[in-house]
Amino acid sequence: MIVWIAFLIVIFIFLALDLGVFNKTPHIINAKEASKWTAVWVTLSFCFSGVIFWLYSNAYISNPNNYKPLTATLKYITGYLIELSLSIDNIFVIAIIFSAFKIAQKYQHRILFWGIIGAIVFRGLMIFFGVLLINKFTWTTYLFGAFLLFTAIKMLFTKDEEDFEPKESFVYKALGRIIPITSHTEKEHFFIKKDAKTYATPLFVSLIVIEVMDVLFAVDSVPAILAITSDPFIVFSSNIFAILGLRSMYFFLANMLEKFSHLEYSLIAILSFVGLKMLFHDYIEVPEWASLGFIALALLIGILVSLKSESKNEA
């Protein structure tokens, strides 16, 4: 419990510094600033693997039934890479939502910041119930595995998907029934008053749509991490660090994602791998280093093939 509280306090301190100090004044985040913050979050995420090693060293001494420190560290890094890779598509959706609601670039960071707060709560709940289901009903492991394999096959054979239209979504229409929505924005405010009536601005609407889409993406990513480990702290910490890094990575990658056209096949390979691992976990034991190696290699191949294909097209 002390470890959980300390972790959450540190995360919220990071977030408070992010919005209250480094991004106190709304501004356009350029590629240089975005790359700097992406590097900071990725570095912090990998440095936290040292904390995992230290925590589980002490836990293993007191109770040998716990993960060995190296095993716990590898599971954390594997979970982090899975979450980060499976969330790449989320960047596309965020870009579409901002474009649909005409959100000025200087206010996008504020929306993503509050999106992180919601993601911490919703991901925490999904992980809690996911771990509870796996520990109480072991057959759910097969259910999660089959779902991930189905998702991979669907991604492989579904090429011409309809474009996502945020203003036509159920979330937008449902929100409009709860509170009036205006197309007018007033600085970075989520709500404005007009004629003694409160209206939700496009900033608030885009925040809610992004939050709901994040939960939908988590339906894939959370079971994928649960295929690696059912330890709630490893799953939660790797998930949160990936989300924190993804928000800053958005500003760095939003205009470059088309260059990584073959990365989708890497995601299909990763989903297939973790799905099969869950389905055959009683018969085949895959070492942690093998899982981490496969996921890292799949991502590397997808990136290199995409860049090579892009350079050929430009030539």
N, C-alpha and C positions, 0 to 999 in steps of 0.2 A: 504493500500500500504506500509506503514511504517513497519507493522508487517511482510509482505511477504519479504521485503528487508532485514529486520533484521534476519529473519529465514534463508534465503539463505546465508547471510554473515556468520552466525554461523556455518552452515553446511560446507561451503567451508573452514572456519578456521579449523574445525575438520579434514577435508580431507588433508589440507596443513600440519597440524601437523602429521597426520598419515604417509604420504609419505615423507615429508621433514625432520622429526625429528625421529619418532619412527621406521620407516622402510626406512631410508635413504640408508642404505647398503642392497642390496639384500641378503636374507638369508632364510634358511628353517624354516618355522614356525612350531614348535613342538606342541604337544597336550596341554602342560602346558600354553604356550603363547597364543594359540588359545582360550583356555577356559577362560583365563584372559580377552582377548579382547571381547569375546562373552558376558561375564558378564558385562563388561563396557558398551557395546552398549545396552544390554537389560535394564540395570539400567537407563541409560540416557533416553531410550525410555519411560519407565514408569514414570520417574521424569518429563518428558515433559508433562505428563497428568496434573501435577500441574500448568504448564504454561497455558495449555488450560483452566483449571478452572479459573485462574486469568484473562485471556484475555476475556473470555465470561461472567465473572462476570461484568466487566466494560461495555461490549457490551450490556448486558441485561439491565443494569441500564439506558443506553442512549437510548435503543430501545427494549422495552418488546417483540417485535416480533421475536427477535433473540432467539437462544437456551438458555435455562436455563443452568447455569454453570455445574451442575451435569450431565445433559443430554448430553452436549457437551463432557464432560470428558469420559462418558461411551461410546459414539459413537467413540471417538478417540481410546480407548483401544480395543473396538470390531473390528474396522477397522485394527488396528495394528496386532491383533491376526489372523484375516482372511488372511491378506497379508503374514504374516510370515508362516502360515500353508500351504497356497496354493503354496508357493515358495519352499517348501521342495524338490519337484520333480526337481526343477531347479538345485539342488546340484548334483543330479545324472548326469544330462546332462553336467554340467561344468566338472565333473570328467572324463566323456567320451571324451570330447573335448580336455582336457589337455593330456589325454593318447594317443589320436589319433595323435596329433601333437607333441608328445614327449617333452612337455614343462617341463623344469627342475623345481623342487619344489621351488627353491629360487627365481624364476622369476614369479611365479603364482600370488603372491600378487600384483605385479605391474600391471598385466593384469586386475585383478579384481578391482583395484583402478580406472583405466581409464574406466572400465566398469560402475562404479558407476556414473561417470560424464555423460556418455551417457544415463544411465537409468534415471537420474534426468531430462534431457531434454525431452526424449521420454515419460516418465510417465507423466510429466507435460503437454505435448501436448494432450495425451490421456485423461487425467482427465479433461482438459479444454473443449475439444470437447464433452466428455461424459456428463459433467454437463450442457453444453450448449444445448445438445440434449434433456436431461431429462426436463430441465426448459422450453424449447421452444415447444417440442412435448411430451406431457405427455404419449402418447401411447408407446413411446420407453421403458418405464419402464416394460411393459409387454413383449416387445421384449427381453430385457436383462434377465428378469426372465425366459423366455422360453429357452433362450440359456444356462443359467446356469443349468437348469434342464436337458436339453439335454446332456450337458457335464457330469453331474453326472451319468446319465443312461449309457452313452457311457463308462465311467470309470468302471462302475459296471460289464458290460457284455463283455468288450474287455479285455481279459487276455493276449493273445499271440500277442503282438505288435512286429513289426519288430524292430530290434536293429537300433538305430540311428547311421549312418555312416557320420561323419563330412566331410570327403573328397569326399563323393558322393553327398553332399547336393548342392542345387541350389546356396546357398550363396558362397560356395567355388568356384564353377565353374564360377559364374558371376564375382567374384573378380579377378579370373585368366585372364579374358578377359580385365580387366581394367589395371592391373599392373602385371608384372611378379612375380611369387612366387618361392622362394627358400626354400629348406629344411635345409639350413645352418643358424645357429644362431650365433650372435656375441654379447655376454654378454646380456644386457637387451634391446638392440636396436630393434625397430619395423621395421626399414628399413636399408638396407646396400647397398653400391655401389660396383658393380663388372663389370669390363670392361666398365667403364663410363656409366653404366646403373643402375638404381635404382630398387631394388628388395624388395618385402614385405617378412619379415621373418615369421616363424611359430607363433611368438608371436603376430604379428599384425593380422594374419589370424584368430587365435583363439579368439582374442578380438572381431573382427567383427562377427564371428559366434556366440559367447556368447551374443553379443549385440542384434543380430537378434532373437535369441532364447528367450532372456529376454522379448522382445516386444511381441512375440507369447504367452508367459506365462501370460503377462499382459492383454491379451485379455480376460482371465478368471477372473483374480484377480481384475481388475479395476471395471468391472460391479458388482462384488460381494460386493465391498466396497460401491459402489453407491447405493446398496440395503439398506445400513445402513444409509447413509446420502448423500445429494447432496451438502453439504457445501464444497467448493473447498479447503479451508485451512485445514480442518480436514482430508479430503481424501488424500491430497498431503502430509501433515506432517506424517500421519500414514504410508503411502506408503514408503516414503523416509527413515524413521527410520527402517522400516522392511528390506529394501534393504541394508542399512548400516550394520545392525546386521547379515544379511544373508551372506554377504561377509566374515566376520570374522568367522561365524559359519561353513562355508564350511570346513575350515582347522580342525575344531573340529569334524565334523560329517561325512566327506567324506568317511572314512573307517569304519563307524559304522552304516550307513543307512540300511544295510541289516538286522540289528537287529530289525528295526521298520517295519516289513513286514505288520503289520495290520493297520498301520497309514493311508494307502490309503483309508480304509473304513471310517475313521474319516473325510477325505477330501470329500468323496462322501456325507456323512451326512451333512457337512457344506454347500457344494454347493447346495444340495437339499433344505436345510432350507432357505438359502438366495434367491434361485430361487422361491420357493413357497411364501416367504414373499413379493417378488416383484409382483408376479402374483395376490395375494389376498390382496394387501395393501389397497384397497378401502373398503374391507369387514371386515378384521381382523387387529386390531392394536396390534402389539407385543411390549410390554414394552422394554426399552433399557436393563434393568437388565436381562430380560429373554433371549434376543439375546446373550448378553455377557455370561450368564450362560450356555446356550446350546453349544456355540462354545468352551468354556473352558472345559466343561464336555466331549465333543466329542473328543477333543485332549487328555485329560487325560486318557480316557478309551482306546483310540487307543495305547497310549504309554504303559500303564500298561499291556494290553493284549499282545502286541508285546514282552515286556520284559518277561512275564510269559511263552509265547510260546517258546522264545529263550532259557530260562533256562531249559525247559523240553527237548528240542532238544539236549542241551549240556549234560544233564543227561543221 
